[in-house]
Amino acid sequence: MLLLDRANDPRNSVYYLAAQVYGIIADDGIIDESALWLHVSKVQVPASLNVERYFLALELLFLLEKIDIDERGKICVH
């Protein structure tokens, strides 16, 4: 679910997950994708969290030019 409707919990949206991911990256600076996944999975508890939604959140942030990948393959805030 990318967009929200009244029947769903906003914490289950890709927008919310993207905000959580962005906050973690902003706090840690530069982080590798697997370490980020481990951190997100500890913070984010809803059953809707899975790898597909995680990558959708990363893709959304990348498309919005909020994150970038450096030459070592690490994720950083743009």
All heavy atoms as a GROMACS GRO file, in nm:
protein
  626
    1MET      N    1   0.085  -0.116   0.000
    1MET     CA    2   0.000   0.000   0.000
    1MET      C    3   0.089   0.123   0.000
    1MET      O    4   0.163   0.147   0.093
    1MET     CB    5  -0.089  -0.003   0.124
    1MET     CG    6  -0.160   0.126   0.147
    1MET     SD    7  -0.257   0.133   0.297
    1MET     CE    8  -0.134   0.115   0.422
    2LEU      N    9   0.082   0.199  -0.105
    2LEU     CA   10   0.159   0.322  -0.111
    2LEU      C   11   0.076   0.437  -0.059
    2LEU      O   12   0.120   0.515   0.023
    2LEU     CB   13   0.203   0.348  -0.256
    2LEU     CG   14   0.296   0.465  -0.277
    2LEU    CD1   15   0.424   0.447  -0.198
    2LEU    CD2   16   0.328   0.480  -0.424
    3LEU      N   17  -0.046   0.448  -0.106
    3LEU     CA   18  -0.136   0.554  -0.061
    3LEU      C   19  -0.222   0.503   0.053
    3LEU      O   20  -0.250   0.385   0.064
    3LEU     CB   21  -0.224   0.601  -0.177
    3LEU     CG   22  -0.149   0.658  -0.296
    3LEU    CD1   23  -0.245   0.692  -0.407
    3LEU    CD2   24  -0.070   0.782  -0.256
    4LEU      N   25  -0.267   0.595   0.135
    4LEU     CA   26  -0.346   0.558   0.252
    4LEU      C   27  -0.496   0.568   0.224
    4LEU      O   28  -0.540   0.648   0.143
    4LEU     CB   29  -0.315   0.654   0.367
    4LEU     CG   30  -0.173   0.654   0.417
    4LEU    CD1   31  -0.156   0.763   0.522
    4LEU    CD2   32  -0.135   0.521   0.475
    5ASP      N   33  -0.570   0.485   0.290
    5ASP     CA   34  -0.714   0.502   0.294
    5ASP      C   35  -0.756   0.500   0.441
    5ASP      O   36  -0.674   0.479   0.530
    5ASP     CB   37  -0.788   0.397   0.211
    5ASP     CG   38  -0.766   0.256   0.260
    5ASP    OD1   39  -0.716   0.238   0.371
    5ASP    OD2   40  -0.802   0.164   0.186
    6ARG      N   41  -0.879   0.522   0.470
    6ARG     CA   42  -0.922   0.536   0.608
    6ARG      C   43  -0.917   0.406   0.688
    6ARG      O   44  -0.910   0.407   0.809
    6ARG     CB   45  -1.065   0.590   0.611
    6ARG     CG   46  -1.071   0.731   0.564
    6ARG     CD   47  -1.212   0.779   0.563
    6ARG     NE   48  -1.217   0.907   0.494
    6ARG     CZ   49  -1.295   1.006   0.529
    6ARG    NH1   50  -1.378   0.991   0.628
    6ARG    NH2   51  -1.292   1.117   0.463
    7ALA      N   52  -0.921   0.292   0.620
    7ALA     CA   53  -0.929   0.164   0.690
    7ALA      C   54  -0.793   0.110   0.732
    7ALA      O   55  -0.788   0.015   0.807
    7ALA     CB   56  -1.000   0.062   0.600
    8ASN      N   57  -0.686   0.169   0.684
    8ASN     CA   58  -0.554   0.114   0.711
    8ASN      C   59  -0.474   0.200   0.808
    8ASN      O   60  -0.490   0.321   0.813
    8ASN     CB   61  -0.476   0.100   0.580
    8ASN     CG   62  -0.533  -0.010   0.494
    8ASN    OD1   63  -0.564  -0.117   0.543
    8ASN    ND2   64  -0.548   0.017   0.366
    9ASP      N   65  -0.388   0.134   0.881
    9ASP     CA   66  -0.299   0.201   0.974
    9ASP      C   67  -0.188   0.271   0.895
    9ASP      O   68  -0.121   0.207   0.814
    9ASP     CB   69  -0.239   0.096   1.068
    9ASP     CG   70  -0.154   0.156   1.177
    9ASP    OD1   71  -0.139   0.280   1.182
    9ASP    OD2   72  -0.101   0.078   1.259
   10PRO      N   73  -0.167   0.399   0.915
   10PRO     CA   74  -0.063   0.471   0.840
   10PRO      C   75   0.077   0.412   0.859
   10PRO      O   76   0.162   0.425   0.771
   10PRO     CB   77  -0.069   0.613   0.897
   10PRO     CG   78  -0.200   0.625   0.961
   10PRO     CD   79  -0.242   0.487   1.004
   11ARG      N   80   0.101   0.346   0.972
   11ARG     CA   81   0.233   0.285   0.995
   11ARG      C   82   0.262   0.169   0.901
   11ARG      O   83   0.375   0.124   0.892
   11ARG     CB   84   0.245   0.240   1.140
   11ARG     CG   85   0.247   0.357   1.237
   11ARG     CD   86   0.245   0.310   1.377
   11ARG     NE   87   0.117   0.242   1.398
   11ARG     CZ   88   0.087   0.172   1.504
   11ARG    NH1   89   0.174   0.157   1.600
   11ARG    NH2   90  -0.031   0.115   1.516
   12ASN      N   91   0.160   0.121   0.829
   12ASN     CA   92   0.180   0.012   0.734
   12ASN      C   93   0.209   0.063   0.593
   12ASN      O   94   0.223  -0.017   0.501
   12ASN     CB   95   0.056  -0.078   0.730
   12ASN     CG   96   0.038  -0.152   0.860
   12ASN    OD1   97   0.134  -0.178   0.932
   12ASN    ND2   98  -0.085  -0.185   0.891
   13SER      N   99   0.218   0.193   0.575
   13SER     CA  100   0.239   0.250   0.441
   13SER      C  101   0.387   0.255   0.406
   13SER      O  102   0.474   0.260   0.494
   13SER     CB  103   0.178   0.389   0.432
   13SER     OG  104   0.256   0.481   0.504
   14VAL      N  105   0.415   0.259   0.279
   14VAL     CA  106   0.552   0.273   0.231
   14VAL      C  107   0.604   0.412   0.268
   14VAL      O  108   0.722   0.428   0.298
   14VAL     CB  109   0.560   0.249   0.078
   14VAL    CG1  110   0.698   0.278   0.025
   14VAL    CG2  111   0.521   0.106   0.047
   15TYR      N  112   0.517   0.513   0.269
   15TYR     CA  113   0.558   0.648   0.309
   15TYR      C  114   0.615   0.648   0.450
   15TYR      O  115   0.719   0.708   0.476
   15TYR     CB  116   0.440   0.745   0.304
   15TYR     CG  117   0.392   0.779   0.167
   15TYR    CD1  118   0.256   0.777   0.138
   15TYR    CD2  119   0.479   0.816   0.066
   15TYR    CE1  120   0.209   0.811   0.013
   15TYR    CE2  121   0.434   0.850  -0.060
   15TYR     CZ  122   0.299   0.848  -0.086
   15TYR     OH  123   0.253   0.881  -0.209
   16TYR      N  124   0.546   0.584   0.542
   16TYR     CA  125   0.590   0.580   0.681
   16TYR      C  126   0.722   0.506   0.692
   16TYR      O  127   0.815   0.551   0.760
   16TYR     CB  128   0.483   0.513   0.768
   16TYR     CG  129   0.520   0.506   0.914
   16TYR    CD1  130   0.498   0.616   0.996
   16TYR    CD2  131   0.577   0.393   0.969
   16TYR    CE1  132   0.532   0.613   1.131
   16TYR    CE2  133   0.612   0.388   1.102
   16TYR     CZ  134   0.589   0.498   1.183
   16TYR     OH  135   0.623   0.493   1.315
   17LEU      N  136   0.733   0.392   0.626
   17LEU     CA  137   0.856   0.315   0.628
   17LEU      C  138   0.971   0.394   0.568
   17LEU      O  139   1.082   0.394   0.621
   17LEU     CB  140   0.837   0.182   0.555
   17LEU     CG  141   0.956   0.087   0.554
   17LEU    CD1  142   1.003   0.056   0.697
   17LEU    CD2  143   0.921  -0.040   0.480
   18ALA      N  144   0.944   0.466   0.459
   18ALA     CA  145   1.047   0.550   0.397
   18ALA      C  146   1.094   0.658   0.493
   18ALA      O  147   1.213   0.688   0.502
   18ALA     CB  148   0.995   0.611   0.267
   19ALA      N  149   1.001   0.716   0.568
   19ALA     CA  150   1.038   0.818   0.667
   19ALA      C  151   1.125   0.758   0.777
   19ALA      O  152   1.222   0.819   0.820
   19ALA     CB  153   0.913   0.881   0.725
   20GLN      N  154   1.090   0.638   0.822
   20GLN     CA  155   1.170   0.569   0.923
   20GLN      C  156   1.312   0.541   0.870
   20GLN      O  157   1.410   0.565   0.939
   20GLN     CB  158   1.103   0.437   0.964
   20GLN     CG  159   0.974   0.453   1.038
   20GLN     CD  160   0.996   0.504   1.179
   20GLN    OE1  161   1.091   0.465   1.245
   20GLN    NE2  162   0.910   0.591   1.224
   21VAL      N  163   1.318   0.489   0.748
   21VAL     CA  164   1.447   0.457   0.686
   21VAL      C  165   1.530   0.584   0.670
   21VAL      O  166   1.650   0.585   0.702
   21VAL     CB  167   1.426   0.386   0.550
   21VAL    CG1  168   1.554   0.378   0.472
   21VAL    CG2  169   1.367   0.247   0.573
   22TYR      N  170   1.468   0.691   0.623
   22TYR     CA  171   1.539   0.817   0.603
   22TYR      C  172   1.594   0.869   0.736
   22TYR      O  173   1.708   0.916   0.743
   22TYR     CB  174   1.447   0.921   0.539
   22TYR     CG  175   1.518   1.049   0.508
   22TYR    CD1  176   1.601   1.058   0.397
   22TYR    CD2  177   1.502   1.161   0.587
   22TYR    CE1  178   1.668   1.176   0.367
   22TYR    CE2  179   1.568   1.279   0.559
   22TYR     CZ  180   1.650   1.287   0.449
   22TYR     OH  181   1.716   1.403   0.420
   23GLY      N  182   1.516   0.858   0.841
   23GLY     CA  183   1.562   0.901   0.973
   23GLY      C  184   1.683   0.823   1.021
   23GLY      O  185   1.778   0.879   1.076
   24ILE      N  186   1.682   0.694   0.997
   24ILE     CA  187   1.796   0.609   1.036
   24ILE      C  188   1.920   0.646   0.956
   24ILE      O  189   2.029   0.661   1.012
   24ILE     CB  190   1.761   0.460   1.018
   24ILE    CG1  191   1.652   0.419   1.117
   24ILE    CG2  192   1.885   0.372   1.034
   24ILE    CD1  193   1.589   0.284   1.088
   25ILE      N  194   1.904   0.663   0.826
   25ILE     CA  195   2.018   0.699   0.741
   25ILE      C  196   2.071   0.836   0.780
   25ILE      O  197   2.192   0.858   0.786
   25ILE     CB  198   1.980   0.696   0.592
   25ILE    CG1  199   1.939   0.555   0.550
   25ILE    CG2  200   2.098   0.742   0.506
   25ILE    CD1  201   1.876   0.548   0.412
   26ALA      N  202   1.981   0.931   0.806
   26ALA     CA  203   2.023   1.066   0.844
   26ALA      C  204   2.101   1.063   0.976
   26ALA      O  205   2.199   1.136   0.992
   26ALA     CB  206   1.902   1.158   0.854
   27ASP      N  207   2.060   0.980   1.071
   27ASP     CA  208   2.129   0.969   1.199
   27ASP      C  209   2.264   0.901   1.187
   27ASP      O  210   2.362   0.943   1.248
   27ASP     CB  211   2.044   0.893   1.300
   27ASP     CG  212   1.924   0.972   1.347
   27ASP    OD1  213   1.920   1.096   1.326
   27ASP    OD2  214   1.831   0.910   1.404
   28ASP      N  215   2.269   0.793   1.107
   28ASP     CA  216   2.392   0.714   1.094
   28ASP      C  217   2.487   0.768   0.988
   28ASP      O  218   2.602   0.727   0.982
   28ASP     CB  219   2.359   0.568   1.062
   28ASP     CG  220   2.294   0.496   1.179
   28ASP    OD1  221   2.289   0.554   1.289
   28ASP    OD2  222   2.249   0.383   1.160
   29GLY      N  223   2.440   0.857   0.903
   29GLY     CA  224   2.524   0.910   0.796
   29GLY      C  225   2.527   0.815   0.679
   29GLY      O  226   2.432   0.807   0.603
   30ILE      N  227   2.634   0.739   0.667
   30ILE     CA  228   2.649   0.643   0.558
   30ILE      C  229   2.636   0.504   0.617
   30ILE      O  230   2.700   0.472   0.717
   30ILE     CB  231   2.786   0.660   0.488
   30ILE    CG1  232   2.795   0.800   0.427
   30ILE    CG2  233   2.807   0.554   0.383
   30ILE    CD1  234   2.930   0.834   0.371
   31ILE      N  235   2.551   0.422   0.555
   31ILE     CA  236   2.524   0.288   0.609
   31ILE      C  237   2.510   0.190   0.493
   31ILE      O  238   2.468   0.227   0.385
   31ILE     CB  239   2.397   0.291   0.697
   31ILE    CG1  240   2.380   0.162   0.775
   31ILE    CG2  241   2.274   0.324   0.615
   31ILE    CD1  242   2.276   0.169   0.886
   32ASP      N  243   2.545   0.069   0.517
   32ASP     CA  244   2.530  -0.033   0.413
   32ASP      C  245   2.389  -0.092   0.420
   32ASP      O  246   2.323  -0.086   0.522
   32ASP     CB  247   2.646  -0.130   0.426
   32ASP     CG  248   2.615  -0.272   0.455
   32ASP    OD1  249   2.522  -0.299   0.529
   32ASP    OD2  250   2.687  -0.356   0.401
   33GLU      N  251   2.342  -0.144   0.308
   33GLU     CA  252   2.202  -0.187   0.292
   33GLU      C  253   2.162  -0.296   0.391
   33GLU      O  254   2.055  -0.293   0.448
   33GLU     CB  255   2.180  -0.232   0.147
   33GLU     CG  256   2.043  -0.282   0.116
   33GLU     CD  257   2.029  -0.430   0.142
   33GLU    OE1  258   2.122  -0.505   0.113
   33GLU    OE2  259   1.923  -0.469   0.194
   34SER      N  260   2.250  -0.393   0.414
   34SER     CA  261   2.214  -0.502   0.505
   34SER      C  262   2.210  -0.455   0.651
   34SER      O  263   2.124  -0.497   0.728
   34SER     CB  264   2.310  -0.621   0.489
   34SER     OG  265   2.442  -0.581   0.514
   35ALA      N  266   2.302  -0.367   0.689
   35ALA     CA  267   2.300  -0.311   0.824
   35ALA      C  268   2.175  -0.225   0.844
   35ALA      O  269   2.114  -0.226   0.951
   35ALA     CB  270   2.425  -0.228   0.850
   36LEU      N  271   2.136  -0.154   0.740
   36LEU     CA  272   2.014  -0.073   0.746
   36LEU      C  273   1.892  -0.162   0.764
   36LEU      O  274   1.805  -0.133   0.846
   36LEU     CB  275   2.001   0.012   0.619
   36LEU     CG  276   1.877   0.101   0.609
   36LEU    CD1  277   1.872   0.201   0.723
   36LEU    CD2  278   1.876   0.173   0.475
   37TRP      N  279   1.886  -0.272   0.690
   37TRP     CA  280   1.773  -0.366   0.704
   37TRP      C  281   1.764  -0.420   0.847
   37TRP      O  282   1.657  -0.427   0.905
   37TRP     CB  283   1.785  -0.480   0.604
   37TRP     CG  284   1.692  -0.594   0.634
   37TRP    CD1  285   1.725  -0.716   0.684
   37TRP    CD2  286   1.548  -0.595   0.621
   37TRP    NE1  287   1.612  -0.792   0.702
   37TRP    CE2  288   1.503  -0.721   0.664
   37TRP    CE3  289   1.455  -0.502   0.577
   37TRP    CZ2  290   1.369  -0.756   0.665
   37TRP    CZ3  291   1.321  -0.536   0.578
   37TRP    CH2  292   1.279  -0.662   0.621
   38LEU      N  293   1.878  -0.458   0.905
   38LEU     CA  294   1.878  -0.510   1.043
   38LEU      C  295   1.828  -0.403   1.140
   38LEU      O  296   1.749  -0.432   1.230
   38LEU     CB  297   2.018  -0.556   1.082
   38LEU     CG  298   2.067  -0.682   1.012
   38LEU    CD1  299   2.212  -0.710   1.050
   38LEU    CD2  300   1.980  -0.801   1.047
   39HIS      N  301   1.872  -0.279   1.120
   39HIS     CA  302   1.829  -0.170   1.208
   39HIS      C  303   1.679  -0.143   1.192
   39HIS      O  304   1.609  -0.127   1.292
   39HIS     CB  305   1.910  -0.044   1.176
   39HIS     CG  306   1.897   0.062   1.278
   39HIS    ND1  307   1.963   0.059   1.399
   39HIS    CD2  308   1.823   0.175   1.278
   39HIS    CE1  309   1.931   0.165   1.469
   39HIS    NE2  310   1.846   0.239   1.398
   40VAL      N  311   1.631  -0.140   1.069
   40VAL     CA  312   1.488  -0.114   1.043
   40VAL      C  313   1.404  -0.227   1.101
   40VAL      O  314   1.300  -0.202   1.162
   40VAL     CB  315   1.462  -0.099   0.892
   40VAL    CG1  316   1.314  -0.100   0.861
   40VAL    CG2  317   1.525   0.029   0.840
   41SER      N  318   1.447  -0.350   1.086
   41SER     CA  319   1.367  -0.463   1.135
   41SER      C  320   1.361  -0.466   1.288
   41SER      O  321   1.266  -0.519   1.344
   41SER     CB  322   1.420  -0.595   1.081
   41SER     OG  323   1.551  -0.619   1.124
   42LYS      N  324   1.459  -0.406   1.356
   42LYS     CA  325   1.453  -0.397   1.501
   42LYS      C  326   1.359  -0.286   1.546
   42LYS      O  327   1.291  -0.298   1.646
   42LYS     CB  328   1.592  -0.371   1.558
   42LYS     CG  329   1.684  -0.490   1.549
   42LYS     CD  330   1.820  -0.456   1.603
   42LYS     CE  331   1.915  -0.572   1.581
   42LYS     NZ  332   2.052  -0.539   1.618
   43VAL      N  333   1.356  -0.176   1.470
   43VAL     CA  334   1.275  -0.060   1.505
   43VAL      C  335   1.130  -0.078   1.462
   43VAL      O  336   1.036  -0.045   1.535
   43VAL     CB  337   1.333   0.068   1.440
   43VAL    CG1  338   1.243   0.187   1.461
   43VAL    CG2  339   1.472   0.095   1.494
   44GLN      N  340   1.111  -0.130   1.342
   44GLN     CA  341   0.979  -0.143   1.280
   44GLN      C  342   0.919  -0.279   1.315
   44GLN      O  343   0.972  -0.380   1.275
   44GLN     CB  344   0.995  -0.127   1.128
   44GLN     CG  345   0.869  -0.112   1.052
   44GLN     CD  346   0.807   0.026   1.071
   44GLN    OE1  347   0.865   0.115   1.129
   44GLN    NE2  348   0.688   0.041   1.024
   45VAL      N  349   0.808  -0.281   1.386
   45VAL     CA  350   0.751  -0.406   1.433
   45VAL      C  351   0.632  -0.459   1.353
   45VAL      O  352   0.608  -0.578   1.357
   45VAL     CB  353   0.708  -0.395   1.582
   45VAL    CG1  354   0.702  -0.531   1.647
   45VAL    CG2  355   0.801  -0.304   1.659
   46PRO      N  356   0.557  -0.378   1.280
   46PRO     CA  357   0.435  -0.428   1.216
   46PRO      C  358   0.458  -0.550   1.128
   46PRO      O  359   0.565  -0.567   1.069
   46PRO     CB  360   0.385  -0.311   1.132
   46PRO     CG  361   0.446  -0.191   1.192
   46PRO     CD  362   0.575  -0.235   1.253
   47ALA      N  363   0.357  -0.632   1.121
   47ALA     CA  364   0.364  -0.754   1.040
   47ALA      C  365   0.379  -0.723   0.893
   47ALA      O  366   0.422  -0.808   0.815
   47ALA     CB  367   0.239  -0.838   1.063
   48SER      N  368   0.347  -0.600   0.853
   48SER     CA  369   0.356  -0.564   0.711
   48SER      C  370   0.500  -0.540   0.666
   48SER      O  371   0.525  -0.525   0.547
   48SER     CB  372   0.273  -0.439   0.684
   48SER     OG  373   0.331  -0.328   0.750
   49LEU      N  374   0.595  -0.537   0.758
   49LEU     CA  375   0.734  -0.515   0.721
   49LEU      C  376   0.790  -0.641   0.655
   49LEU      O  377   0.788  -0.749   0.713
   49LEU     CB  378   0.819  -0.479   0.843
   49LEU     CG  379   0.967  -0.460   0.814
   49LEU    CD1  380   0.988  -0.339   0.721
   49LEU    CD2  381   1.045  -0.443   0.941
   50ASN      N  382   0.835  -0.626   0.534
   50ASN     CA  383   0.904  -0.734   0.464
   50ASN      C  384   1.006  -0.671   0.370
   50ASN      O  385   1.012  -0.548   0.355
   50ASN     CB  386   0.806  -0.826   0.390
   50ASN     CG  387   0.721  -0.751   0.289
   50ASN    OD1  388   0.766  -0.657   0.225
   50ASN    ND2  389   0.597  -0.792   0.274
   51VAL      N  390   1.088  -0.752   0.308
   51VAL     CA  391   1.195  -0.702   0.223
   51VAL      C  392   1.140  -0.624   0.104
   51VAL      O  393   1.197  -0.522   0.065
   51VAL     CB  394   1.285  -0.819   0.176
   51VAL    CG1  395   1.388  -0.772   0.077
   51VAL    CG2  396   1.352  -0.885   0.294
   52GLU      N  397   1.028  -0.667   0.049
   52GLU     CA  398   0.969  -0.597  -0.065
   52GLU      C  399   0.931  -0.454  -0.028
   52GLU      O  400   0.963  -0.360  -0.100
   52GLU     CB  401   0.846  -0.673  -0.115
   52GLU     CG  402   0.780  -0.608  -0.234
   52GLU     CD  403   0.656  -0.682  -0.279
   52GLU    OE1  404   0.631  -0.795  -0.232
   52GLU    OE2  405   0.583  -0.626  -0.362
   53ARG      N  406   0.866  -0.436   0.085
   53ARG     CA  407   0.826  -0.301   0.130
   53ARG      C  408   0.949  -0.217   0.164
   53ARG      O  409   0.953  -0.097   0.140
   53ARG     CB  410   0.732  -0.310   0.248
   53ARG     CG  411   0.601  -0.378   0.212
   53ARG     CD  412   0.511  -0.394   0.331
   53ARG     NE  413   0.443  -0.270   0.365
   53ARG     CZ  414   0.342  -0.219   0.296
   53ARG    NH1  415   0.300  -0.281   0.188
   53ARG    NH2  416   0.285  -0.108   0.333
   54TYR      N  417   1.049  -0.281   0.219
   54TYR     CA  418   1.175  -0.214   0.252
   54TYR      C  419   1.239  -0.157   0.126
   54TYR      O  420   1.278  -0.040   0.121
   54TYR     CB  421   1.267  -0.313   0.323
   54TYR     CG  422   1.410  -0.269   0.339
   54TYR    CD1  423   1.444  -0.166   0.424
   54TYR    CD2  424   1.510  -0.334   0.269
   54TYR    CE1  425   1.575  -0.127   0.439
   54TYR    CE2  426   1.642  -0.296   0.285
   54TYR     CZ  427   1.674  -0.193   0.369
   54TYR     OH  428   1.805  -0.155   0.384
   55PHE      N  429   1.247  -0.239   0.020
   55PHE     CA  430   1.306  -0.191  -0.104
   55PHE      C  431   1.218  -0.088  -0.174
   55PHE      O  432   1.268   0.003  -0.239
   55PHE     CB  433   1.340  -0.308  -0.198
   55PHE     CG  434   1.468  -0.376  -0.160
   55PHE    CD1  435   1.467  -0.505  -0.113
   55PHE    CD2  436   1.589  -0.310  -0.168
   55PHE    CE1  437   1.585  -0.568  -0.076
   55PHE    CE2  438   1.708  -0.370  -0.131
   55PHE     CZ  439   1.706  -0.500  -0.085
   56LEU      N  440   1.087  -0.099  -0.159
   56LEU     CA  441   0.998   0.005  -0.212
   56LEU      C  442   1.026   0.139  -0.143
   56LEU      O  443   1.029   0.244  -0.208
   56LEU     CB  444   0.852  -0.033  -0.194
   56LEU     CG  445   0.793  -0.132  -0.292
   56LEU    CD1  446   0.652  -0.172  -0.248
   56LEU    CD2  447   0.789  -0.072  -0.432
   57ALA      N  448   1.047   0.134  -0.014
   57ALA     CA  449   1.079   0.256   0.061
   57ALA      C  450   1.212   0.315   0.014
   57ALA      O  451   1.224   0.436  -0.007
   57ALA     CB  452   1.083   0.228   0.210
   58LEU      N  453   1.313   0.229  -0.005
   58LEU     CA  454   1.442   0.277  -0.055
   58LEU      C  455   1.429   0.336  -0.195
   58LEU      O  456   1.487   0.440  -0.225
   58LEU     CB  457   1.545   0.163  -0.056
   58LEU     CG  458   1.601   0.120   0.078
   58LEU    CD1  459   1.697   0.004   0.059
   58LEU    CD2  460   1.671   0.236   0.147
   59GLU      N  461   1.353   0.268  -0.281
   59GLU     CA  462   1.333   0.320  -0.416
   59GLU      C  463   1.261   0.454  -0.416
   59GLU      O  464   1.296   0.544  -0.492
   59GLU     CB  465   1.254   0.219  -0.500
   59GLU     CG  466   1.335   0.096  -0.535
   59GLU     CD  467   1.252  -0.012  -0.603
   59GLU    OE1  468   1.135   0.014  -0.638
   59GLU    OE2  469   1.305  -0.122  -0.620
   60LEU      N  470   1.161   0.469  -0.329
   60LEU     CA  471   1.090   0.596  -0.318
   60LEU      C  472   1.187   0.707  -0.276
   60LEU      O  473   1.188   0.815  -0.336
   60LEU     CB  474   0.976   0.584  -0.217
   60LEU     CG  475   0.898   0.713  -0.189
   60LEU    CD1  476   0.826   0.761  -0.315
   60LEU    CD2  477   0.799   0.690  -0.077
   61LEU      N  478   1.270   0.681  -0.177
   61LEU     CA  479   1.367   0.781  -0.133
   61LEU      C  480   1.467   0.814  -0.243
   61LEU      O  481   1.506   0.930  -0.260
   61LEU     CB  482   1.439   0.733  -0.007
   61LEU     CG  483   1.354   0.726   0.119
   61LEU    CD1  484   1.430   0.656   0.231
   61LEU    CD2  485   1.312   0.865   0.162
   62PHE      N  486   1.509   0.713  -0.318
   62PHE     CA  487   1.603   0.736  -0.428
   62PHE      C  488   1.538   0.819  -0.538
   62PHE      O  489   1.600   0.913  -0.590
   62PHE     CB  490   1.653   0.601  -0.482
   62PHE     CG  491   1.760   0.616  -0.586
   62PHE    CD1  492   1.890   0.645  -0.548
   62PHE    CD2  493   1.732   0.602  -0.720
   62PHE    CE1  494   1.990   0.659  -0.643
   62PHE    CE2  495   1.830   0.615  -0.816
   62PHE     CZ  496   1.961   0.644  -0.777
   63LEU      N  497   1.414   0.788  -0.573
   63LEU     CA  498   1.344   0.863  -0.677
   63LEU      C  499   1.318   1.007  -0.636
   63LEU      O  500   1.318   1.098  -0.720
   63LEU     CB  501   1.212   0.794  -0.714
   63LEU     CG  502   1.225   0.664  -0.790
   63LEU    CD1  503   1.090   0.596  -0.801
   63LEU    CD2  504   1.285   0.688  -0.928
   64LEU      N  505   1.297   1.029  -0.508
   64LEU     CA  506   1.278   1.165  -0.457
   64LEU      C  507   1.411   1.238  -0.435
   64LEU      O  508   1.413   1.351  -0.388
   64LEU     CB  509   1.200   1.161  -0.326
   64LEU     CG  510   1.055   1.114  -0.336
   64LEU    CD1  511   0.993   1.101  -0.197
   64LEU    CD2  512   0.973   1.210  -0.421
   65GLU      N  513   1.522   1.170  -0.467
   65GLU     CA  514   1.658   1.223  -0.452
   65GLU      C  515   1.690   1.259  -0.308
   65GLU      O  516   1.757   1.358  -0.280
   65GLU     CB  517   1.681   1.341  -0.546
   65GLU     CG  518   1.669   1.304  -0.692
   65GLU     CD  519   1.694   1.420  -0.786
   65GLU    OE1  520   1.708   1.536  -0.740
   65GLU    OE2  521   1.700   1.395  -0.906
   66LYS      N  522   1.642   1.177  -0.216
   66LYS     CA  523   1.671   1.196  -0.073
   66LYS      C  524   1.790   1.112  -0.029
   66LYS      O  525   1.855   1.146   0.069
   66LYS     CB  526   1.549   1.160   0.013
   66LYS     CG  527   1.429   1.247  -0.013
   66LYS     CD  528   1.461   1.390   0.026
   66LYS     CE  529   1.342   1.481   0.007
   66LYS     NZ  530   1.374   1.620   0.036
   67ILE      N  531   1.815   1.002  -0.100
   67ILE     CA  532   1.931   0.917  -0.070
   67ILE      C  533   2.010   0.894  -0.198
   67ILE      O  534   1.961   0.915  -0.308
   67ILE     CB  535   1.891   0.782  -0.008
   67ILE    CG1  536   1.804   0.700  -0.102
   67ILE    CG2  537   1.824   0.802   0.127
   67ILE    CD1  538   1.778   0.558  -0.055
   68ASP      N  539   2.132   0.850  -0.180
   68ASP     CA  540   2.219   0.821  -0.292
   68ASP      C  541   2.306   0.701  -0.255
   68ASP      O  542   2.318   0.666  -0.138
   68ASP     CB  543   2.306   0.942  -0.324
   68ASP     CG  544   2.359   0.941  -0.466
   68ASP    OD1  545   2.319   0.853  -0.545
   68ASP    OD2  546   2.439   1.029  -0.499
   69ILE      N  547   2.366   0.640  -0.354
   69ILE     CA  548   2.457   0.528  -0.334
   69ILE      C  549   2.598   0.578  -0.366
   69ILE      O  550   2.621   0.631  -0.476
   69ILE     CB  551   2.423   0.409  -0.427
   69ILE    CG1  552   2.274   0.374  -0.420
   69ILE    CG2  553   2.511   0.290  -0.398
   69ILE    CD1  554   2.228   0.320  -0.289
   70ASP      N  555   2.692   0.562  -0.273
   70ASP     CA  556   2.828   0.610  -0.300
   70ASP      C  557   2.906   0.505  -0.380
   70ASP      O  558   2.853   0.399  -0.416
   70ASP     CB  559   2.898   0.650  -0.171
   70ASP     CG  560   2.931   0.533  -0.078
   70ASP    OD1  561   2.910   0.417  -0.118
   70ASP    OD2  562   2.978   0.559   0.034
   71GLU      N  563   3.032   0.536  -0.406
   71GLU     CA  564   3.114   0.446  -0.490
   71GLU      C  565   3.143   0.312  -0.424
   71GLU      O  566   3.176   0.216  -0.492
   71GLU     CB  567   3.246   0.516  -0.529
   71GLU     CG  568   3.336   0.552  -0.414
   71GLU     CD  569   3.298   0.683  -0.344
   71GLU    OE1  570   3.215   0.759  -0.395
   71GLU    OE2  571   3.352   0.706  -0.234
   72ARG      N  572   3.128   0.302  -0.294
   72ARG     CA  573   3.147   0.175  -0.223
   72ARG      C  574   3.018   0.095  -0.211
   72ARG      O  575   3.017  -0.012  -0.152
   72ARG     CB  576   3.204   0.201  -0.084
   72ARG     CG  577   3.342   0.264  -0.087
   72ARG     CD  578   3.388   0.303   0.050
   72ARG     NE  579   3.292   0.401   0.101
   72ARG     CZ  580   3.282   0.436   0.227
   72ARG    NH1  581   3.360   0.382   0.317
   72ARG    NH2  582   3.194   0.526   0.266
   73GLY      N  583   2.905   0.150  -0.261
   73GLY     CA  584   2.778   0.082  -0.254
   73GLY      C  585   2.701   0.107  -0.126
   73GLY      O  586   2.603   0.039  -0.097
   74LYS      N  587   2.744   0.204  -0.049
   74LYS     CA  588   2.677   0.238   0.076
   74LYS      C  589   2.569   0.343   0.050
   74LYS      O  590   2.579   0.423  -0.042
   74LYS     CB  591   2.778   0.293   0.177
   74LYS     CG  592   2.893   0.201   0.200
   74LYS     CD  593   2.884   0.134   0.328
   74LYS     CE  594   3.011   0.050   0.349
   74LYS     NZ  595   2.997  -0.039   0.454
   75ILE      N  596   2.465   0.342   0.133
   75ILE     CA  597   2.354   0.436   0.120
   75ILE      C  598   2.384   0.558   0.205
   75ILE      O  599   2.424   0.546   0.321
   75ILE     CB  600   2.222   0.370   0.166
   75ILE    CG1  601   2.195   0.245   0.084
   75ILE    CG2  602   2.108   0.469   0.157
   75ILE    CD1  603   2.082   0.161   0.138
   76CYS      N  604   2.364   0.676   0.148
   76CYS     CA  605   2.388   0.800   0.221
   76CYS      C  606   2.278   0.901   0.190
   76CYS      O  607   2.210   0.891   0.087
   76CYS     CB  608   2.525   0.858   0.190
   76CYS     SG  609   2.556   0.887   0.016
   77VAL      N  610   2.262   0.998   0.279
   77VAL     CA  611   2.165   1.104   0.258
   77VAL      C  612   2.217   1.196   0.150
   77VAL      O  613   2.334   1.233   0.149
   77VAL     CB  614   2.141   1.182   0.391
   77VAL    CG1  615   2.052   1.301   0.367
   77VAL    CG2  616   2.080   1.091   0.494
   78HIS      N  617   2.131   1.232   0.058
   78HIS     CA  618   2.168   1.317  -0.057
   78HIS      C  619   2.183   1.459  -0.015
   78HIS      O  620   2.120   1.513   0.066
   78HIS     CB  621   2.060   1.304  -0.164
   78HIS     CG  622   2.106   1.350  -0.297
   78HIS    ND1  623   2.106   1.482  -0.329
   78HIS    CD2  624   2.152   1.284  -0.405
   78HIS    CE1  625   2.150   1.498  -0.453
   78HIS    NE2  626   2.179   1.378  -0.500
   0.00000   0.00000   0.00000
